């Protein structure tokens, strides 16, 4: 026999009893309040009755003690007074009792509201946590039997099994996704490690020269020091109002230096050029000249040797001074040798690159300003020592301490960190000669059209007067020309 119906009936009876008891518990405060009110009312009645009995006994005692002739109005007055006092006492007692009942009623109301609120919260919590109530089975005819309990149990087990399988699939899918993420992370870590190794190898193999503007570097211990020049734009040439302006310095044009490059921190020195000659066996054009004087120039010192080549330019020089008596072809030969030695592209600067480097962001006639009298701080030019030596010619109104060439980088640099961009020696550039800038490239590249038998040199020399010691000054000579006023400065293309 199936005993579950009996268990259900007992559970229903217990539920009904619990509901009845709970209803009684909710009604108990009201019943207790009514009982308390009845007790207080009974107490008031008993107090009034006791007061009246005591008053009557008192009246009788007074009447027995009075003499016969005493006035009969006195007891009446006294009784009235006592009655009034009793009424007042009863009213006071009633007022106090009423206040107590009101306070008690308010307390009971607050307690009832708190109880109801707690019951509502408890019911809501049970409704949230308890499974959804199943619809009660409707009464069916006796001829129709309910599904067997075993079938219901099988359905519950099947549902539980389905939930278990779904949960297992979800766990498996999450594990697969985590494995994929871990594999991706490992692949990214390996790729990053490979990139770091490649970068480290590139750094080891690449030159130490940084691309940051202003950086000074050398590609070999005997190589000239180079300065990284920033890209930018500038106005090339001089305005018509500039003092000393030549007709070949215009028209002014906007020039864009699009490719980064490096310029020699100073001019190529005697020592650097000697290393080239010793390692390569190169002979300059002056040395290959069959004439007795292979390099033009002036001999200013009595008893000095004829000007023949860079080895003997006709004036005293040390290894730190700029090399002289080199032609455009000689300068190009040095750049090609250094390129082969270092694996980097050394060359002569273009005319635009040279002027951009010389101006260093300035628009004045000189990179230090307009005043030629300030030249001796920045450049080795014709100064008062020229007058002291020979007593003729124009001069800068200052003294720089050198009449002939000075050691490279011996004066203050411009804002790009370049030395001797004006003065010391004229510097060859790559460009062919043109008598103006009409039709010149606007991207900073070399102008390789025009009179290419002649090449442009810039910057002036130790013998330059104020008129020519300007950033825009241009000069021309044939590619094989050499003298003791001209040297060169290198440029290098940056990778």
C-alpha positions as CSV (number, residue, x, y, z in Angstrom):
1,X,0.0,0.0,0.0
2,X,1.1,3.5,-0.8
3,X,1.3,5.6,2.4
4,X,2.1,8.9,0.8
5,X,-1.6,10.1,0.7
6,X,-1.8,9.7,4.5
7,X,1.4,11.7,4.9
8,X,-0.1,14.4,2.7
9,X,-3.3,14.5,4.8
10,X,-1.2,14.8,8.0
11,X,0.9,17.6,6.5
12,X,-2.3,19.4,5.5
13,X,-3.7,19.1,9.0
14,X,-0.4,20.4,10.5
15,X,-0.5,23.3,8.0
16,X,-4.1,24.2,9.1
17,X,-3.2,24.0,12.7
18,X,-0.2,26.2,12.1
19,X,-2.3,28.7,10.3
20,X,-4.9,28.7,13.2
21,X,-2.2,29.2,15.8
22,X,-0.6,31.9,13.7
23,X,-4.0,33.7,13.4
24,X,-4.5,33.5,17.1
25,X,-1.0,34.9,17.7
26,X,-1.8,37.8,15.5
27,X,-5.1,38.4,17.4
28,X,-3.6,38.0,20.8
29,X,-2.3,41.6,21.2
30,X,-5.8,43.0,20.4
31,X,-7.4,40.6,22.9
32,X,-4.9,41.4,25.6
33,X,-5.5,45.1,24.9
34,X,-9.3,44.6,25.4
35,X,-8.8,42.6,28.6
36,X,-6.5,45.3,30.0
37,X,-9.1,47.9,29.3
38,X,-11.8,45.9,31.0
39,X,-9.6,45.4,34.1
40,X,-8.9,49.1,34.2
41,X,-12.6,50.0,34.0
42,X,-13.4,47.5,36.8
43,X,-10.7,49.0,38.9
44,X,-12.2,52.5,38.4
45,X,-15.7,51.3,39.4
46,X,-14.3,49.6,42.5
47,X,-12.4,52.7,43.4
48,X,-15.5,54.9,43.1
49,X,-17.6,52.4,45.1
50,X,-15.0,52.3,47.8
51,X,-14.8,56.1,47.9
52,X,-18.7,56.3,48.3
53,X,-18.7,53.7,51.0
54,X,-16.0,55.5,52.9
55,X,-17.9,58.8,52.5
56,X,-21.1,57.2,53.9
57,X,-19.3,55.7,56.9
58,X,-17.7,59.1,57.6
59,X,-21.1,60.9,57.4
60,X,-22.6,58.4,59.8
61,X,-19.8,58.8,62.2
62,X,-20.0,62.6,62.1
63,X,-23.8,62.6,62.6
64,X,-23.4,60.4,65.7
65,X,-20.8,62.7,67.3
66,X,-22.7,66.0,66.7
67,X,-24.8,67.5,69.4
68,X,-28.6,67.6,68.9
69,X,-28.7,71.3,68.4
70,X,-26.0,71.4,65.7
71,X,-27.0,72.8,62.5
72,X,-28.1,70.2,60.0
73,X,-26.5,72.1,57.1
74,X,-22.9,71.3,58.0
75,X,-23.1,67.6,57.1
76,X,-24.6,68.5,53.8
77,X,-21.8,70.9,53.0
78,X,-19.2,68.5,54.1
79,X,-20.7,65.8,52.0
80,X,-20.7,68.0,49.0
81,X,-17.1,68.9,49.5
82,X,-16.1,65.3,49.8
83,X,-18.2,64.4,46.8
84,X,-16.5,67.1,44.8
85,X,-13.1,65.9,45.8
86,X,-14.0,62.3,44.8
87,X,-15.3,63.5,41.5
88,X,-12.1,65.5,40.9
89,X,-10.0,62.5,41.9
90,X,-12.0,60.2,39.6
91,X,-11.6,62.7,36.7
92,X,-7.8,62.9,37.2
93,X,-7.5,59.2,37.5
94,X,-9.6,58.7,34.4
95,X,-7.5,61.2,32.4
96,X,-4.2,59.5,33.5
97,X,-5.6,56.1,32.6
98,X,-6.8,57.4,29.2
99,X,-3.3,58.7,28.5
100,X,-1.8,55.4,29.5
101,X,-4.3,53.5,27.2
102,X,-3.4,55.8,24.3
103,X,0.3,55.3,24.7
104,X,-0.2,51.5,25.1
105,X,-2.4,51.5,22.0
106,X,0.3,53.3,20.0
107,X,3.0,50.9,21.2
108,X,0.8,48.0,20.3
109,X,0.1,49.5,16.8
110,X,3.9,50.0,16.2
111,X,4.6,46.4,17.3
112,X,1.9,45.1,15.1
113,X,3.2,47.0,12.1
114,X,6.8,45.8,12.8
115,X,5.5,42.2,13.0
116,X,3.6,42.5,9.8
117,X,6.6,44.0,8.0
118,X,8.8,41.1,9.2
119,X,6.3,38.6,8.2
120,X,6.1,40.2,4.7
121,X,9.9,40.2,4.3
122,X,10.0,36.6,5.4
123,X,7.3,35.6,3.0
124,X,9.1,37.4,0.1
125,X,12.4,35.7,1.0
126,X,10.8,32.3,1.1
127,X,9.1,33.0,-2.2
128,X,12.5,33.9,-3.8
129,X,14.3,30.9,-2.5
130,X,11.5,28.3,-2.6
131,X,10.8,26.4,-5.9
132,X,7.8,27.6,-7.8
133,X,4.7,26.0,-6.4
134,X,3.3,23.3,-8.4
135,X,-0.4,23.5,-9.4
136,X,-2.6,21.4,-7.1
137,X,-3.9,18.4,-8.8
138,X,-7.4,18.8,-9.8
139,X,-10.0,16.3,-8.7
140,X,-10.4,13.6,-11.3
141,X,-13.0,11.0,-11.6
142,X,-12.3,7.8,-9.7
143,X,-12.1,5.9,-12.9
144,X,-8.9,7.9,-13.9
145,X,-5.9,7.0,-11.9
146,X,-2.9,9.4,-11.1
147,X,0.5,8.7,-12.8
148,X,2.4,6.3,-10.7
149,X,5.0,7.7,-8.3
150,X,7.8,5.7,-10.0
151,X,7.1,7.5,-13.3
152,X,7.3,10.9,-11.5
153,X,10.6,9.8,-9.9
154,X,12.0,8.8,-13.3
155,X,11.1,12.2,-14.8
156,X,12.8,14.0,-11.9
157,X,15.9,11.8,-12.3
158,X,15.9,12.4,-16.1
159,X,15.6,16.2,-15.6
160,X,18.4,16.1,-13.0
161,X,20.5,14.1,-15.5
162,X,19.8,16.6,-18.2
163,X,20.9,19.4,-16.0
164,X,24.1,17.5,-15.1
165,X,24.9,16.9,-18.7
166,X,24.3,20.6,-19.6
167,X,26.5,21.7,-16.7
168,X,29.2,19.3,-17.8
169,X,29.1,20.6,-21.4
170,X,29.3,24.1,-20.1
171,X,32.3,23.3,-18.0
172,X,33.9,21.5,-20.9
173,X,33.3,24.5,-23.3
174,X,34.7,26.9,-20.7
175,X,37.8,24.7,-20.3
176,X,38.2,24.6,-24.1
177,X,38.0,28.4,-24.3
178,X,40.5,28.9,-21.5
179,X,42.9,26.5,-23.3
180,X,42.5,28.5,-26.5
181,X,43.2,31.8,-24.7
182,X,46.2,30.2,-23.0
183,X,47.5,29.0,-26.3
184,X,47.0,32.5,-27.9
185,X,48.8,34.1,-24.9
186,X,51.8,31.6,-25.3
187,X,51.9,32.3,-29.1
188,X,51.9,36.1,-28.4
189,X,54.6,35.7,-25.8
190,X,56.8,33.7,-28.2
191,X,56.2,36.2,-31.0
192,X,57.1,39.1,-28.6
193,X,60.2,37.2,-27.6
194,X,61.2,36.7,-31.2
195,X,60.6,40.4,-31.9
196,X,62.8,41.3,-29.0
197,X,65.6,39.0,-30.2
198,X,65.4,40.5,-33.7
199,X,65.4,44.0,-32.3
200,X,68.4,43.2,-30.1
201,X,70.2,41.7,-33.1
202,X,69.3,44.8,-35.2
203,X,70.6,47.1,-32.5
204,X,73.8,45.1,-32.4
205,X,74.2,45.2,-36.1
206,X,72.9,48.7,-36.7
207,X,75.0,51.8,-36.2
208,X,74.8,53.5,-32.8
209,X,73.8,56.8,-34.5
210,X,70.4,57.8,-33.3
211,X,67.9,59.6,-35.4
212,X,67.2,62.2,-32.7
213,X,68.1,65.7,-33.9
214,X,71.3,67.1,-32.3
215,X,72.8,63.7,-31.7
216,X,76.6,63.6,-32.3
217,X,78.0,60.3,-33.5
218,X,81.0,58.6,-35.2
219,X,80.9,55.6,-37.4
220,X,84.5,54.7,-36.7
221,X,87.2,56.1,-34.4
222,X,88.9,58.0,-37.2
223,X,85.6,59.2,-38.9
224,X,84.5,62.8,-38.7
225,X,82.0,63.6,-35.9
226,X,78.5,64.0,-37.4
227,X,75.4,65.8,-36.1
228,X,71.8,64.6,-36.9
229,X,69.9,67.5,-38.5
230,X,66.1,67.7,-38.1
231,X,63.8,67.8,-41.1
232,X,61.9,71.0,-41.7
233,X,61.2,74.0,-44.0
234,X,63.1,77.2,-44.5
235,X,63.3,80.2,-46.9
236,X,66.4,79.7,-49.0
237,X,68.3,82.7,-50.3
238,X,68.4,86.3,-49.1
239,X,65.9,89.2,-49.3
240,X,66.7,92.2,-51.5
241,X,67.1,94.3,-48.4
242,X,69.9,92.3,-46.9
243,X,73.3,94.2,-46.8
244,X,75.9,92.6,-49.1
245,X,73.3,90.5,-51.0
246,X,74.5,89.1,-54.4
247,X,72.2,88.7,-57.4
248,X,72.7,84.9,-57.4
249,X,71.0,84.6,-53.9
250,X,67.4,84.8,-55.2
251,X,64.7,84.7,-55.8
252,X,64.0,83.4,-52.3
253,X,62.0,80.1,-52.3
254,X,60.4,77.9,-49.7
255,X,62.5,74.8,-49.3
256,X,61.4,71.6,-47.5
257,X,64.0,69.2,-46.1
258,X,62.0,66.0,-46.2
259,X,64.7,63.4,-45.5
260,X,66.7,63.4,-42.3
261,X,70.5,63.6,-42.7
262,X,73.6,64.4,-40.8
263,X,76.2,67.1,-41.3
264,X,79.8,67.1,-40.2
265,X,80.1,68.7,-36.8
266,X,83.1,70.6,-38.3
267,X,85.1,70.6,-41.5
268,X,87.3,67.7,-42.4
269,X,90.6,68.1,-40.7
270,X,94.2,67.6,-41.9
271,X,94.5,64.5,-39.7
272,X,91.3,62.9,-41.0
273,X,92.4,63.6,-44.6
274,X,95.8,62.2,-44.0
275,X,94.3,58.9,-42.8
276,X,92.4,58.7,-46.1
277,X,95.6,59.3,-48.1
278,X,97.6,56.8,-46.1
279,X,95.0,54.0,-46.3
280,X,94.0,54.5,-49.9
281,X,97.2,55.8,-51.5
282,X,95.1,58.6,-53.1
283,X,96.9,61.6,-54.6
284,X,95.0,64.8,-54.8
285,X,94.7,66.7,-58.1
286,X,97.2,69.3,-56.8
287,X,99.7,66.5,-56.3
288,X,99.0,65.0,-59.7
289,X,99.6,68.4,-61.4
290,X,102.8,68.5,-63.3
291,X,103.2,72.2,-62.7
292,X,105.4,73.4,-59.9
293,X,102.4,75.0,-58.1
294,X,99.6,72.6,-57.9
295,X,97.4,74.7,-55.6
296,X,96.6,78.3,-56.0
297,X,96.7,80.8,-53.2
298,X,98.5,83.6,-51.5
299,X,101.8,83.3,-49.6
300,X,101.5,85.7,-46.8
301,X,104.5,84.6,-44.8
302,X,108.0,85.6,-45.9
303,X,110.2,82.6,-46.6
304,X,107.3,80.1,-46.7
305,X,107.3,77.3,-49.2
306,X,105.4,77.5,-52.5
307,X,101.8,76.5,-52.3
308,X,101.8,73.0,-53.7
309,X,99.1,70.7,-52.1
310,X,97.3,70.0,-48.8
311,X,100.6,69.0,-47.4
312,X,102.0,72.4,-47.9
313,X,99.2,75.0,-48.4
314,X,101.5,78.0,-48.0
315,X,100.5,78.7,-44.4
316,X,101.1,77.1,-41.0
317,X,98.6,74.4,-40.1
318,X,98.2,71.7,-37.4
319,X,96.4,68.4,-37.6
320,X,93.3,70.0,-36.0
321,X,93.0,72.6,-38.7
322,X,90.7,72.2,-41.8
323,X,92.4,70.6,-44.8
324,X,93.1,73.0,-47.7
325,X,94.0,72.7,-51.4
326,X,91.4,70.0,-52.1
327,X,89.2,70.1,-55.2
328,X,85.6,69.1,-55.5
329,X,86.8,65.8,-57.0
330,X,89.2,65.3,-54.1
331,X,86.4,65.8,-51.6
332,X,84.1,63.4,-53.4
333,X,86.9,60.8,-53.4
334,X,87.2,61.1,-49.6
335,X,83.4,60.6,-49.2
336,X,83.5,57.5,-51.4
337,X,86.4,56.0,-49.4
338,X,84.7,56.6,-46.1
339,X,81.4,55.1,-47.4
340,X,83.2,52.0,-48.4
341,X,85.0,51.8,-45.1
342,X,81.9,52.2,-42.9
343,X,79.2,50.8,-45.1
344,X,77.3,54.1,-44.8
345,X,76.5,56.7,-47.5
346,X,78.8,59.6,-47.0
347,X,78.6,62.4,-49.6
348,X,78.9,66.2,-50.0
349,X,75.9,68.1,-48.7
350,X,73.4,69.6,-51.2
351,X,73.4,73.4,-51.3
352,X,69.9,73.4,-49.6
353,X,71.1,71.1,-46.9
354,X,74.1,73.2,-46.3
355,X,72.1,76.5,-45.9
356,X,69.4,74.8,-43.8
357,X,72.2,73.6,-41.5
358,X,73.9,76.9,-41.4
359,X,70.8,79.0,-40.6
360,X,69.7,76.5,-37.9
361,X,66.3,78.1,-37.8
362,X,67.4,81.7,-38.2
363,X,66.3,84.1,-40.9
364,X,68.9,86.7,-40.2
365,X,72.0,87.3,-42.4
366,X,74.1,85.3,-40.1
367,X,73.1,82.5,-37.7
368,X,74.1,84.6,-34.7
369,X,72.2,87.7,-36.0
370,X,72.6,90.7,-38.3
371,X,75.6,92.3,-36.6
372,X,78.9,91.4,-38.3
373,X,80.8,92.8,-35.3
374,X,79.7,89.7,-33.3
375,X,81.4,87.4,-35.8
376,X,84.6,86.7,-33.8
377,X,82.6,84.7,-31.2
378,X,81.3,82.3,-33.9
379,X,83.6,82.4,-36.9
380,X,87.2,82.7,-38.1
381,X,86.9,85.6,-40.6
382,X,88.9,88.7,-41.7
383,X,89.1,90.7,-38.5
384,X,91.3,93.5,-37.0
385,X,94.3,91.3,-37.1
386,X,94.2,91.6,-40.9
387,X,94.8,95.4,-40.5
388,X,97.5,94.7,-37.9
389,X,99.3,92.3,-40.2
390,X,98.9,94.0,-43.6
391,X,97.2,97.3,-43.1
392,X,94.7,97.0,-45.9
393,X,91.3,95.5,-46.8
394,X,87.9,95.3,-45.2
395,X,87.5,93.7,-41.8
396,X,85.1,92.7,-39.1
397,X,85.3,95.1,-36.1
398,X,86.5,92.4,-33.7
399,X,89.5,90.2,-33.1
400,X,89.2,86.4,-33.2
401,X,92.9,85.6,-32.5
402,X,93.6,83.9,-35.9
403,X,94.6,85.4,-39.2
404,X,94.9,82.2,-41.1
405,X,93.0,78.9,-40.4
406,X,91.9,78.1,-36.9
407,X,91.4,74.6,-35.3
408,X,88.1,73.1,-36.2
409,X,85.3,73.6,-33.7
410,X,87.2,76.4,-31.9
411,X,84.3,78.9,-32.0
412,X,80.8,78.8,-30.7
413,X,78.4,76.5,-32.6
414,X,75.0,77.4,-34.0
415,X,71.7,76.1,-32.6
416,X,72.1,72.8,-34.5
417,X,75.5,72.2,-32.8
418,X,77.5,72.8,-36.0
419,X,80.8,74.7,-35.9
420,X,82.5,77.0,-38.5
421,X,79.5,77.1,-40.8
422,X,80.8,80.6,-41.6
423,X,84.5,81.3,-41.9
424,X,87.7,79.2,-41.7
425,X,87.3,77.6,-45.2
426,X,84.9,77.6,-48.1
427,X,83.0,74.3,-48.2
428,X,82.2,72.4,-51.4
429,X,78.6,71.3,-52.0
430,X,77.2,68.7,-54.4
431,X,75.2,71.2,-56.7
432,X,76.0,72.4,-60.2
433,X,76.3,76.1,-60.6
434,X,73.2,78.2,-61.4
435,X,73.1,81.9,-61.2
436,X,69.9,81.9,-59.2
437,X,67.2,79.7,-57.6
438,X,64.6,79.9,-60.4
439,X,63.8,76.3,-61.2
440,X,65.8,74.8,-58.3
441,X,64.4,71.7,-56.5
442,X,62.2,72.5,-53.6
443,X,62.8,69.2,-51.6
444,X,66.4,69.8,-50.5
445,X,67.9,67.5,-53.1
446,X,71.0,68.5,-55.2
447,X,70.5,70.6,-58.3
448,X,72.2,68.5,-60.9
449,X,71.3,70.7,-63.9
450,X,73.0,73.9,-65.1
451,X,76.7,74.5,-65.4
452,X,78.0,71.2,-63.9
453,X,81.6,71.9,-64.8
454,X,81.5,74.4,-62.0
455,X,80.3,73.5,-58.4
456,X,79.0,75.6,-55.6
457,X,80.9,76.4,-52.4
458,X,79.5,78.1,-49.4
459,X,80.3,79.7,-46.0
460,X,83.4,82.0,-46.6
461,X,86.9,81.5,-45.2
462,X,89.5,82.9,-42.8
463,X,90.0,85.7,-45.3
464,X,86.3,86.6,-45.8
465,X,85.1,90.2,-45.3
466,X,81.7,91.1,-43.8
467,X,80.0,91.3,-47.1
468,X,80.5,87.6,-47.8
469,X,80.3,86.2,-44.3
470,X,76.6,85.5,-44.5
471,X,74.4,82.4,-44.6
472,X,73.2,83.1,-48.1
473,X,76.5,83.8,-49.8
474,X,77.4,81.6,-52.8
475,X,80.6,81.0,-54.7
476,X,81.6,78.9,-57.7
477,X,84.7,77.2,-59.0
478,X,85.5,74.4,-61.4
479,X,85.4,70.9,-60.0
480,X,89.2,70.5,-60.2
481,X,89.9,73.9,-58.6
482,X,92.0,73.9,-55.4
483,X,93.3,76.8,-53.3
484,X,94.3,77.5,-49.7
485,X,90.9,79.0,-48.9
486,X,88.8,76.0,-49.7
487,X,88.1,72.7,-47.8
488,X,84.9,70.7,-47.3
489,X,82.4,69.3,-44.8
490,X,80.7,65.9,-45.2
491,X,77.0,64.9,-45.1
492,X,75.7,61.4,-44.4
493,X,72.4,59.9,-45.5
494,X,70.5,58.4,-42.5
495,X,68.9,55.0,-42.9
